């Protein structure tokens, strides 16, 4: 339902809110704008909106999707077990099922104060690289912490000590919009306790990260590399203050570097590798791509534990999970022609948000799955790295990404976050409790955009949020 003022405006609300003029026709929704994923778009907006197969999957291929979903959704167990297809969990892990992190295939969240485990948030660990670490940097993107490795695992099977427990405390700061409206931001402070294997390296670098949504990943993988690189401007040659650049990361299967696309810093080149690394780091499960458990030299109990086969995740199961993760559909947008939404869209463009959150791509003809090919999609991401300022820095590099740089997260589906995942916590560590806080945390290359948004009045802020909620 619209605000009563909207019905009384005599000229275009869009122009009033964004441009302040009534002497030109009101903008209209673009043809097909509601179809965020082209013919793969899902017509669903309920709690299961992120768990639907791409709309253009055939009935036969939906069976493969369902089987992949079962391995994504159901828990894995420790070995040995009669459940041989799903055993081998651990010895160290963060969760026992993919769905526990990607809630309803959606967004994770920071741990609550009394949580037993962090579940849908993990912490990356590393130390500064030295002269002897060139090979490690090329293949892993950072140098793992010597005792605990590249990821803190806060759960373990019986007989093995978890690596530690984590929680977040917060500091708060107040800002004001130009009209005097206050907004409070919370800055997380990571607390790690109950370390199971001795102290951390004194110069350990930490990066807390929540699980991102799963929708549309196959379509992002299907965007041609040239199309991604066309938006890169690492030297800011056009002088707009935006200098997005590509991450170049190690491809385990190809044994060479490739374009980074997935993860908060674009640290993975393709979905299969993303899935294999999640199986290894999050659940302690081996694959042909990563055949060894993530046990460090000093973790003797971990190294001596029974495994669930070699590998624990068979090539067949890995392929089914890949098919599932490639074909999770993107929900259709809602109310694309609503005047307030169109006003917000104009403000989104005017403030410069679209400089990084690129609205449209067309996927390549040679996509991994035919349903993903030649689709006009609207992810609102350029898949590039951007300097987001000191406030969001994690001081931890990942391949070419430095501590201040993050990959532009896709915005499609963001308006359904609360419906699907039951919360509205955004950014890489969930610090933002709503979309407006997420915007105001932007800085660095997005500082000018943030300053424009801080000048928006109440109606303009409402319009901008209405647009984001429509995505």
Beta strands, then each sheet from edge to edge (+ up, - down):
strand 1: 92-93
strand 2: 121-126
strand 3: 151-152
strand 4: 155-156
strand 5: 165-176
strand 6: 182-193
strand 7: 205-210
strand 8: 248-251
strand 9: 256-259
strand 10: 361-362
strand 11: 376-377
strand 12: 385-387
strand 13: 405-407
sheet 1: 1+ 4-
sheet 2: 3+ 2- 7+
sheet 3: 5+ 6-
sheet 4: 8+ 9-
sheet 5: 10+ 11-
sheet 6: 12+ 13-
end
